[in-house]
Amino acid sequence: MLTRRSFLAAVLAAGSVPDAAAQNPLPPPAVLRLARRTIEVNGKAAEVFGIGQPDGVLGLYAETGGRFRVRLENHLDLPSLIHWHGLTPPWQQDGVPDISAPAVPAGGTADYDFTLPFGGTYWMHSHYGFQEQLLMAAPLIVRDPGGNRDEQEVVIMLHDFSFAPPEEIFARLRKISASAVPMGPMGMPGMMADGPGDSAGHGMAVPTGSEKPHLNDVQYDAFLANSRTLADPEVIKVEPGGRVLLRIINGSSMSAYHIDLGQLEGELNAVDGHAVVPFKGHRFPAASAQRLDIKLTLPPGDGAYPILAVLEGERKQTGIILVAGGAHVARVSQLAETPSPPLTLDLESRLRATEPLKPRPVDRTHTLNLTGDMQTYRWSINNVAWTQEVPPFPVKGGERVELIFVNHTMMPHPMHLHGHVFQVTAIGGKRFDGAMRDTVLVPPKMSVNVAFDAANPGWWALHCHLAYHQAAGMFATIRYL
């Protein structure tokens, strides 16, 4: 009889031992390529970036409980690095240059491998320079294997676009701010105008002495939904009377929107990838970097249903069109009938997570004052503009940590914490058990508290997700002791 001992002896004599991994090899990693692509904006060709699979599909689709195994190939002639926004990888794979890893050089590759413990709507984008402004971003959808199969999934990715290079926009912002002599609130120079810039747009920013809350630094040339404007929108066929899941990703660098469903009523089921108690409505706010999962039940019969994103504080809008049956698709204006209001936290205060943090005392609190100097276009946290020498906010593994964001400026700031999921726990000092998120809007002159469990050791970025605010210094880090 062949015993286990004699079997192993025979195998060793043969010079090899059976390997379980060899018998059940992992599938090859998914490949994502960083490359240039050309889109059409307002009748003009525009060269932008893209993150796509070899077959041309932008972004990545995976399943909860699986592994995020990706090989990133840089087909550009310049370095880049991609952040997996909303996921919780080991910090060395988080994609922030000089913090988690060096940039991937031109022609180089990088490999990623970590677990996907939860699903939802996420996205990926460059954290290198201003590449995100040039559409170096894509969907990252983690589906539940047991999810609802009787609904059609529609992913909508929003972008703001300018023909001007982002470095030029940033330089203009700093130059124009420095020339803004009128003094506004808190001794700061006047904010930039919310109205139209030059007739062509081109990233124009105009100084003004207004003391009202300021919403939009940059006058963009266009606003895109799935890389297209409403002059030539994406038209998606849907079933009359069918069910649709909208996965809306605000990948804009500097812009917030009101998602307008028109005649349809939607049911908001998740924000930033995490389920909330369903909330019905026709309009929903989406700050930069936030995501919304909205379920729709379409009316029976033919119909065309624009799904629009109206720029905060203005009439400009973008979107896609759902078409059921043989309905006629009418042209939708790129201007809404009336300007939209500023985003508020009214909805945020009413959202409730379906899986909130377990109740426990807070072990550590950090207050982050959101500060800024418009005269030099310097944005900061606790009056300190980020450099590599700025000390991180310390935390210890196992702690319940609360962050208190206090906005001292007249601009809203969407604040994003890498590598963790937090719960909104207070607005204006009023406590409640809110939604689970990774990005929260902090409007002018308001405070928002969030809490998270320190369960992912490393060195993590924490910053305003408005690209030019982040570049100007509204950035910090959290580091485990």
C-alpha positions as CSV (number, residue, x, y, z in Angstrom):
1,M,0.0,0.0,0.0
2,L,1.3,3.5,-0.9
3,T,1.4,5.4,2.4
4,R,1.6,9.2,2.6
5,R,5.2,8.9,3.8
6,S,6.2,6.7,0.9
7,F,4.4,9.0,-1.5
8,L,6.2,12.1,-0.2
9,A,9.5,10.2,-0.3
10,A,8.9,9.3,-3.9
11,V,8.0,12.8,-4.8
12,L,11.1,14.2,-3.1
13,A,13.2,11.7,-4.8
14,A,11.8,12.9,-8.1
15,G,12.8,16.4,-7.1
16,S,9.4,18.1,-6.8
17,V,6.4,18.5,-4.5
18,P,2.9,19.0,-5.7
19,D,1.9,22.7,-5.3
20,A,-1.8,23.5,-4.6
21,A,-1.3,26.9,-6.4
22,A,0.1,25.0,-9.4
23,Q,-2.9,22.7,-9.5
24,N,-5.3,25.7,-9.2
25,P,-3.5,28.6,-10.8
26,L,-4.9,32.0,-10.5
27,P,-6.2,33.5,-13.8
28,P,-3.9,36.1,-15.4
29,P,-4.3,39.6,-14.1
30,A,-6.5,42.0,-16.0
31,V,-4.6,44.5,-18.1
32,L,-5.3,48.2,-18.0
33,R,-3.5,50.5,-20.4
34,L,-2.8,54.2,-20.0
35,A,-3.0,55.8,-23.4
36,R,-4.0,58.8,-25.4
37,R,-7.3,58.9,-27.2
38,T,-9.2,61.5,-29.3
39,I,-12.8,62.6,-28.6
40,E,-14.9,65.3,-30.2
41,V,-16.0,68.3,-28.1
42,N,-18.2,71.0,-29.6
43,G,-17.2,69.9,-33.1
44,K,-13.5,70.0,-32.4
45,A,-11.1,67.1,-31.9
46,A,-9.6,66.9,-28.4
47,E,-6.7,64.7,-27.3
48,V,-7.3,63.3,-23.8
49,F,-6.1,60.3,-21.8
50,G,-7.9,57.0,-21.1
51,I,-7.6,54.0,-18.9
52,G,-8.8,51.0,-20.8
53,Q,-8.6,47.3,-21.3
54,P,-6.9,45.8,-24.5
55,D,-10.4,45.5,-26.1
56,G,-11.0,49.2,-25.7
57,V,-13.4,49.0,-22.7
58,L,-12.7,51.9,-20.4
59,G,-12.2,51.0,-16.7
60,L,-12.7,47.7,-15.0
61,Y,-15.5,45.4,-13.8
62,A,-15.0,42.9,-10.9
63,E,-16.9,40.9,-8.4
64,T,-17.2,41.2,-4.6
65,G,-15.1,38.7,-2.7
66,G,-12.7,38.3,-5.6
67,R,-9.2,39.7,-6.1
68,F,-8.2,42.9,-7.7
69,R,-5.4,41.5,-9.9
70,V,-4.3,44.2,-12.4
71,R,-1.3,44.9,-14.5
72,L,-1.1,48.6,-15.3
73,E,0.7,49.3,-18.6
74,N,1.9,52.8,-19.2
75,H,1.7,53.4,-23.0
76,L,2.3,57.1,-22.6
77,D,5.5,59.1,-23.1
78,L,5.3,60.5,-19.5
79,P,4.9,59.0,-16.0
80,S,1.6,58.3,-14.3
81,L,0.1,56.6,-11.3
82,I,-3.5,55.5,-10.8
83,H,-5.5,55.7,-7.6
84,W,-8.3,53.1,-7.0
85,H,-10.8,55.6,-5.5
86,G,-13.0,54.1,-2.8
87,L,-11.2,50.8,-2.5
88,T,-9.1,49.8,0.5
89,P,-5.9,48.3,-0.8
90,P,-2.6,48.0,1.1
91,W,-1.3,51.5,1.2
92,Q,1.6,50.7,-1.1
93,Q,-0.9,50.0,-3.8
94,D,-3.0,53.1,-3.3
95,G,-1.6,55.1,-6.2
96,V,-0.4,58.4,-4.7
97,P,3.1,59.4,-6.0
98,D,5.8,59.9,-3.3
99,I,3.4,58.5,-0.6
100,S,2.3,55.0,-1.6
101,A,4.6,54.3,-4.5
102,P,6.7,56.0,-7.2
103,A,5.0,56.9,-10.5
104,V,5.0,54.3,-13.3
105,P,7.5,55.5,-15.9
106,A,6.8,55.9,-19.5
107,G,6.6,52.5,-21.1
108,G,6.7,50.8,-17.6
109,T,4.3,48.5,-15.8
110,A,3.0,48.0,-12.2
111,D,1.2,45.1,-10.7
112,Y,-1.6,45.2,-8.1
113,D,-3.2,42.4,-6.1
114,F,-5.5,42.7,-3.2
115,T,-8.9,41.5,-2.0
116,L,-12.3,43.1,-2.8
117,P,-14.3,42.7,0.4
118,F,-17.2,44.9,-0.6
119,G,-18.9,45.9,-3.8
120,G,-20.3,49.1,-5.3
121,T,-19.6,52.0,-7.7
122,Y,-16.0,53.2,-7.6
123,W,-13.6,54.8,-10.0
124,M,-10.0,55.0,-10.9
125,H,-8.0,58.2,-11.8
126,S,-4.5,59.5,-12.0
127,H,-3.0,61.1,-9.0
128,Y,-0.1,62.4,-11.0
129,G,0.0,66.1,-11.8
130,F,-3.2,67.3,-13.6
131,Q,-3.8,64.2,-15.6
132,E,-7.2,63.6,-14.1
133,Q,-8.3,66.9,-15.7
134,L,-7.4,65.4,-19.0
135,L,-9.8,62.5,-18.5
136,M,-7.3,60.0,-17.0
137,A,-10.1,58.4,-15.2
138,A,-12.5,55.5,-15.7
139,P,-15.2,53.5,-13.9
140,L,-14.3,50.8,-11.4
141,I,-17.4,48.7,-10.7
142,V,-17.4,45.9,-8.2
143,R,-20.6,43.8,-8.6
144,D,-22.3,41.5,-6.1
145,P,-22.3,38.0,-7.7
146,G,-25.8,37.6,-6.2
147,G,-27.0,41.0,-7.4
148,N,-30.3,41.7,-9.1
149,R,-30.2,40.3,-12.6
150,D,-33.5,41.8,-13.9
151,E,-32.2,45.3,-14.1
152,Q,-30.1,47.0,-16.8
153,E,-26.9,48.7,-15.6
154,V,-26.1,52.1,-17.0
155,V,-22.8,53.7,-16.0
156,I,-22.6,57.5,-16.4
157,M,-19.2,59.2,-15.9
158,L,-19.1,63.0,-15.7
159,H,-16.2,65.3,-16.6
160,D,-15.5,69.0,-16.9
161,F,-13.5,69.8,-20.0
162,S,-11.3,72.7,-21.2
163,F,-9.3,73.0,-24.4
164,A,-6.7,74.9,-22.3
165,P,-4.0,72.8,-20.7
166,P,-4.6,72.3,-17.0
167,E,-1.2,73.8,-16.1
168,E,-2.3,77.0,-17.9
169,I,-5.6,77.0,-16.0
170,F,-3.8,76.7,-12.7
171,A,-1.4,79.5,-13.6
172,R,-4.3,81.7,-14.6
173,L,-6.1,81.0,-11.3
174,R,-3.0,82.1,-9.3
175,K,-2.4,85.1,-11.5
176,I,-6.0,86.3,-11.6
177,S,-6.4,85.8,-7.8
178,A,-3.3,87.8,-7.1
179,S,-4.8,90.7,-9.1
180,A,-8.1,90.5,-7.2
181,V,-7.8,93.6,-5.0
182,P,-11.3,93.9,-3.5
183,M,-11.4,92.2,-0.1
184,G,-14.0,89.7,0.7
185,P,-15.0,87.8,3.9
186,M,-12.3,87.0,6.5
187,G,-10.0,89.6,4.9
188,M,-9.6,87.4,1.7
189,P,-9.6,89.0,-1.7
190,G,-12.8,88.8,-3.8
191,M,-13.8,85.5,-5.1
192,M,-14.0,84.6,-8.8
193,A,-17.1,85.2,-10.7
194,D,-19.8,82.5,-11.0
195,G,-21.0,84.0,-14.3
196,P,-19.7,83.4,-17.8
197,G,-16.1,84.1,-18.6
198,D,-14.8,85.0,-22.1
199,S,-17.0,84.0,-24.9
200,A,-15.0,80.9,-25.7
201,G,-14.5,79.8,-22.1
202,H,-11.0,78.3,-22.3
203,G,-10.6,77.8,-18.6
204,M,-11.3,81.5,-17.9
205,A,-11.6,82.8,-14.3
206,V,-12.8,86.3,-13.5
207,P,-12.2,88.2,-10.2
208,T,-15.0,89.9,-8.4
209,G,-15.6,91.6,-5.1
210,S,-18.7,89.5,-4.4
211,E,-19.1,88.2,-0.8
212,K,-21.5,85.4,-1.8
213,P,-20.4,81.8,-1.6
214,H,-18.2,81.0,-4.6
215,L,-18.9,77.9,-6.6
216,N,-16.9,77.5,-9.7
217,D,-13.3,78.7,-10.2
218,V,-13.1,77.7,-13.8
219,Q,-15.3,78.4,-16.8
220,Y,-15.1,75.2,-18.7
221,D,-15.6,74.8,-22.5
222,A,-17.8,71.7,-22.0
223,F,-19.3,69.2,-19.6
224,L,-19.2,65.6,-20.6
225,A,-21.2,62.5,-19.8
226,N,-19.3,59.3,-21.0
227,S,-17.0,61.6,-23.0
228,R,-19.8,63.3,-24.9
229,T,-21.8,66.5,-24.7
230,L,-25.5,67.0,-25.2
231,A,-24.8,68.1,-28.7
232,D,-24.1,64.4,-29.5
233,P,-25.2,62.5,-26.4
234,E,-24.9,58.8,-25.7
235,V,-28.3,57.2,-26.4
236,I,-28.9,54.0,-24.5
237,K,-31.6,51.5,-25.4
238,V,-33.7,50.3,-22.5
239,E,-36.8,48.1,-22.2
240,P,-40.3,49.8,-21.8
241,G,-41.4,49.2,-18.3
242,G,-37.9,47.9,-17.4
243,R,-35.7,48.4,-14.4
244,V,-32.5,50.4,-14.7
245,L,-29.6,50.9,-12.2
246,L,-27.8,54.1,-12.8
247,R,-24.3,54.2,-11.6
248,I,-23.3,57.9,-11.7
249,I,-19.7,58.8,-11.1
250,N,-18.7,62.5,-10.8
251,G,-15.2,62.4,-12.2
252,S,-15.0,66.1,-12.7
253,S,-11.9,67.9,-11.5
254,M,-13.7,71.0,-10.2
255,S,-17.4,70.7,-10.7
256,A,-20.5,69.6,-8.8
257,Y,-23.9,68.8,-10.2
258,H,-27.6,68.3,-9.5
259,I,-28.6,65.0,-11.1
260,D,-31.9,65.6,-12.8
261,L,-34.1,62.6,-13.7
262,G,-36.8,64.7,-15.3
263,Q,-40.1,63.0,-15.3
264,L,-38.7,59.9,-13.7
265,E,-38.6,59.2,-10.0
266,G,-35.5,57.5,-8.9
267,E,-34.6,55.5,-5.7
268,L,-31.2,56.4,-4.3
269,N,-29.8,53.1,-3.0
270,A,-26.1,53.8,-2.4
271,V,-23.6,56.6,-2.2
272,D,-19.9,56.2,-2.8
273,G,-20.5,52.5,-3.3
274,H,-22.2,51.9,0.1
275,A,-25.9,51.1,0.6
276,V,-28.2,53.6,2.2
277,V,-31.8,53.3,3.3
278,P,-33.6,53.9,-0.1
279,F,-34.5,57.6,-0.7
280,K,-36.8,58.6,-3.6
281,G,-36.6,61.8,-5.6
282,H,-36.2,63.4,-9.0
283,R,-33.0,65.4,-8.2
284,F,-29.9,64.4,-6.3
285,P,-26.6,66.3,-5.5
286,A,-23.2,64.9,-6.6
287,A,-20.1,66.7,-5.5
288,S,-16.7,66.1,-7.2
289,A,-15.6,62.4,-6.7
290,Q,-18.9,61.2,-5.3
291,R,-21.0,58.4,-6.7
292,L,-24.7,57.7,-6.8
293,D,-26.5,54.4,-7.4
294,I,-30.1,55.2,-8.5
295,K,-32.7,52.6,-9.4
296,L,-35.4,53.5,-12.0
297,T,-38.6,51.7,-13.0
298,L,-39.5,53.0,-16.5
299,P,-43.1,53.6,-17.6
300,P,-44.6,51.1,-20.1
301,G,-44.5,52.0,-23.8
302,D,-42.2,54.1,-25.8
303,G,-40.3,57.0,-24.2
304,A,-37.1,59.1,-24.2
305,Y,-35.7,60.0,-20.8
306,P,-32.8,62.4,-20.5
307,I,-30.7,61.9,-17.4
308,L,-29.0,65.2,-16.8
309,A,-26.3,66.7,-14.7
310,V,-26.8,70.4,-14.1
311,L,-23.8,72.4,-13.1
312,E,-24.0,73.8,-9.6
313,G,-25.0,77.5,-9.6
314,E,-25.3,77.7,-13.4
315,R,-27.5,76.6,-16.4
316,K,-24.8,74.4,-18.1
317,Q,-25.7,70.8,-18.3
318,T,-24.7,67.4,-19.7
319,G,-26.1,63.9,-19.7
320,I,-27.3,60.8,-21.6
321,I,-30.6,59.7,-22.9
322,L,-32.5,56.5,-22.2
323,V,-34.7,55.4,-25.0
324,A,-37.4,52.8,-24.6
325,G,-39.0,51.2,-27.7
326,G,-39.2,53.3,-30.8
327,A,-39.4,56.7,-29.1
328,H,-38.2,59.8,-31.0
329,V,-35.1,61.4,-29.5
330,A,-35.4,65.1,-29.4
331,R,-32.3,67.4,-29.0
332,V,-31.7,68.5,-25.4
333,S,-30.2,71.9,-24.8
334,Q,-26.8,72.2,-23.1
335,L,-28.4,75.0,-21.0
336,A,-31.1,74.3,-18.4
337,E,-34.0,76.7,-18.2
338,T,-32.8,78.3,-14.9
339,P,-29.6,78.3,-12.9
340,S,-29.3,75.5,-10.4
341,P,-28.9,76.4,-6.7
342,P,-25.7,75.6,-4.7
343,L,-25.4,72.1,-3.4
344,T,-26.5,71.7,0.3
345,L,-26.3,69.0,2.9
346,D,-30.1,68.6,3.1
347,L,-30.1,65.2,1.6
348,E,-26.8,64.2,3.4
349,S,-28.5,64.9,6.7
350,R,-31.4,62.5,5.8
351,L,-29.3,59.6,4.5
352,R,-28.9,56.6,6.7
353,A,-26.4,53.7,6.1
354,T,-27.8,50.2,6.0
355,E,-24.6,48.9,7.5
356,P,-23.4,51.7,9.8
357,L,-20.3,51.6,12.1
358,K,-20.9,49.6,15.3
359,P,-21.4,52.0,18.2
360,R,-18.3,52.6,20.3
361,P,-16.5,55.6,21.9
362,V,-14.2,57.7,19.8
363,D,-10.6,57.2,20.7
364,R,-9.0,60.0,18.7
365,T,-10.3,63.2,17.2
366,H,-8.6,65.4,14.6
367,T,-9.9,68.8,13.6
368,L,-9.2,69.9,10.1
369,N,-9.8,73.6,9.4
370,L,-10.2,74.1,5.7
371,T,-8.5,77.4,5.0
372,G,-7.4,79.4,2.0
373,D,-5.8,82.6,0.7
374,M,-7.4,83.6,-2.5
375,Q,-4.9,86.4,-3.1
376,T,-2.2,83.8,-4.0
377,Y,-4.6,81.0,-4.7
378,R,-3.2,79.0,-1.8
379,W,-5.5,76.4,-0.2
380,S,-4.6,74.7,3.1
381,I,-5.6,72.6,6.1
382,N,-5.1,74.3,9.5
383,N,-3.5,77.2,7.6
384,V,-0.7,74.9,6.3
385,A,-0.3,74.2,2.6
386,W,0.9,70.7,2.0
387,T,4.6,69.8,1.5
388,Q,6.4,66.6,2.1
389,E,7.6,68.1,5.4
390,V,4.1,68.6,6.8
391,P,3.6,66.1,9.7
392,P,0.8,63.5,9.2
393,F,-2.2,63.2,11.5
394,P,-1.4,60.2,13.7
395,V,-3.7,57.3,14.3
396,K,-3.3,53.8,15.9
397,G,-4.6,50.5,14.6
398,G,-7.9,49.6,16.2
399,E,-8.9,53.1,17.1
400,R,-12.3,54.7,16.3
401,V,-11.2,58.0,14.8
402,E,-13.3,61.1,14.2
403,L,-12.4,63.9,11.8
404,I,-14.0,67.3,12.1
405,F,-13.9,69.3,8.9
406,V,-14.5,73.0,9.5
407,N,-14.8,75.1,6.4
408,H,-13.6,78.7,7.0
409,T,-13.7,79.6,3.3
410,M,-16.5,80.7,1.0
411,M,-16.1,77.7,-1.3
412,P,-17.4,74.2,-0.9
413,H,-14.7,71.5,-0.5
414,P,-15.4,67.8,-1.2
415,M,-13.0,66.0,1.3
416,H,-11.7,62.5,0.4
417,L,-9.9,60.0,2.7
418,H,-7.9,57.3,1.0
419,G,-8.0,53.6,2.0
420,H,-10.9,53.8,4.4
421,V,-14.7,54.1,4.5
422,F,-16.1,56.6,7.0
423,Q,-19.5,57.4,8.3
424,V,-21.0,60.9,8.4
425,T,-21.7,61.5,12.1
426,A,-22.6,65.3,12.4
427,I,-23.4,68.3,10.3
428,G,-23.0,71.7,12.0
429,G,-22.5,69.9,15.3
430,K,-25.8,68.1,15.1
431,R,-25.1,64.4,15.5
432,F,-26.8,61.6,13.6
433,D,-25.9,58.2,12.1
434,G,-25.4,59.1,8.4
435,A,-24.2,57.4,5.2
436,M,-21.0,55.5,4.7
437,R,-18.7,57.4,2.3
438,D,-15.2,58.1,1.2
439,T,-15.9,61.7,0.0
440,V,-18.0,64.2,1.8
441,L,-19.0,67.8,0.8
442,V,-18.2,70.5,3.3
443,P,-20.1,73.7,2.2
444,P,-18.9,77.2,3.0
445,K,-18.8,78.2,6.7
446,M,-20.1,74.7,7.8
447,S,-18.6,71.8,9.7
448,V,-19.0,68.1,9.0
449,N,-17.9,65.2,11.2
450,V,-17.0,61.8,10.0
451,A,-15.8,58.7,11.8
452,F,-13.8,55.6,10.7
453,D,-12.2,52.5,12.3
454,A,-8.4,52.5,11.8
455,A,-8.1,49.1,10.3
456,N,-5.9,49.6,7.3
457,P,-2.3,50.4,8.4
458,G,-0.2,52.7,6.3
459,W,0.3,56.3,5.2
460,W,-2.9,57.7,3.5
461,A,-3.8,60.8,1.6
462,L,-6.6,63.1,2.9
463,H,-7.5,66.1,0.6
464,C,-9.9,68.3,-1.1
465,H,-10.9,66.6,-4.3
466,L,-11.1,69.8,-6.3
467,A,-7.9,69.3,-8.4
468,Y,-6.6,72.9,-8.3
469,H,-7.3,73.2,-4.5
470,Q,-5.4,70.0,-3.9
471,A,-2.5,71.2,-6.0
472,A,-2.5,74.6,-4.2
473,G,-2.1,72.9,-0.8
474,M,-5.4,71.6,0.6
475,F,-3.9,68.2,1.2
476,A,-2.7,66.2,4.2
477,T,-1.9,62.7,5.3
478,I,-2.9,60.2,8.0
479,R,-0.3,57.8,9.2
480,Y,-0.5,54.8,11.6
481,L,1.8,54.9,14.6
